[in-house]
Amino acid sequence: MRLVSGCQKPGPGRVLHPVLVLLVLAALPLPAAYAECPAGTYPVGDYCPKYLIHVPDSWNGDLVVFAHGYQSPTEEPAIEDYAIPPGNQKVSEIIAGMGYAFAATSYSYTGLVIQQAVEDVRELVRRFPDLSGRGSPRSVFLVGASEGGLVAALAIEKDPGLFDGGLAICGPVGDFKKQVHYFGDFLVLFNYFFPNVLRNLSGTGETPTPEYVPEDLLQKWPQVAGAVLHAIGANPAAAKQLLKVSGAAVDPADPLSEQTILGLLWYGIFATNDANGKLGGCPYDNSRIWYSGSKNDIRLNLKIDRFRADSAALENIENGYQTSGKLASPLVTLHTTKDPIVPYWHEPIYTLKTLLSGSLLRHLNIPVARYGHCVFSPDELVTAFALVRIMAEIY
């Protein structure tokens, strides 16, 4: 039995987890306070968010709040321990070394958590004086990565009185609906170019689609990844067509871009049911899309699975997940130009939004010519944050 309402088909047809989160929230040899919120504080969430607070002895009076990226809906909320390669330097160490207090939250639940995460970071700022025992900060800056990048952008837009500036790193800040479609397209296209690979792994015999993913596939990710790698290795021509038609970034060091394919399929499998449930339906719609770039586009467009979106899901995205581009506080966005998970095309879309809203001068995008999702050096992150500070002084 299907657990969520799905997209509705308009006609017949068939239809190493690579997430690179590069910011760390690890325990440090600094004064710290770790606390859980009182029961009932977040009745919307399934869990009470955990906090991690670090205030250096030489605190400059300013606070940096971190909004982390996507966590699997099969896991409980956690403050994870990440480091920046190649030296594995911790961002919290960098921030504390610059004299800033550092604060992070696990959020109230996992999976698609953007709307609640905005509330969670607000609550973290409000509770910082009590949690840290050091009083109220002079200025507050919000930094977010991946899903947290959208959290940062939305929070800066909605609450400029609370945040003096923000840094959104590799986030889907331009068009969240288009991001959802990007994930859905890749799953549907994979099923076309590699029929039965995913269906054969499901105990129910169902093919995972943007409408519904058999739950047992979430528990079989190592087997799924192995089968996918075997399939693309056996048919590299199909893999190259998949990448071309989907528009996904190609790894210059790997023509088959295994990590791109695995990364996008991971989101297609793990995020679909959770997102559809929280959005009140399936937001994916390819009923009018003409796909191109394959060896036989006519056959592709005749045979590929087609879906129509649920209007309620689209309405929920429009009301709660789309940025406006209207900024009263400055926002810097940092993005690799060949990001396979959250494509760089989000940045020109967001820049246009700021132009139309009259906020263009409060936004700065920093493109980094590199393949990978959230792949930045410590120097690049520090430079981007320094620009946030400079813009905050101006505006």
URQUI-V22116 format. One line per field, one symbol per residue. ss: DSSP state (H for helix, E for strand, - for the rest). phi: phi as a letter, one per 20 degrees, with the letter a starting at -180 (. if undefined). A space follows every 50 residues. Layout:
ss: ???
phi: ???
This chain:
ss: -------E-----E-----------------EEEEE-------------E EEEE-------EEEEEE----------------E----E-HHHHHHH--- EEEEE--------HHHHHHHHHHHHHHHHHHH------EEEEEEE-HHHH HHHHHHHH------EEEEE------HHHHHHHHHHHHHHHHHH-----HH H-------------HHHHHHHHHHHHHHHHHHHH-HHHHHHHHHHH---- E--E---HHHHHHHHHHHHH-HHHHHHHH-----------------HHHH HHHE---E--HHHHHHHHHH---------EEEEEEEEE------HHHHHH HHHHHHH--HHHEEEEEEEEE------HHHHHHHHHHHHHHHHH-
phi: .fecfdfdfeafrce.jefdedddcefcecgbccbdffgnfcffeecefe cccccfgefendcddddfefdgfedegbeedccefeelfefffffffene fcbbcemebdmfcgfffgffffffffeggffemdnfffcccddccmgfff gffffffecffederbcddldeeebfffffffffgffffffffcfmffff eefemeefcfeadgffffedggffgfffffffffcffffffgffffmffd fgebgelgfffffffgffeeefffffffenqeeebcfcedeboefbfffg fedffccdfeffffffffeccefdnecddfcdddbffcefedgfgfffff gfffffendgfeccddecfaepeldcegfffffffffgffffffd
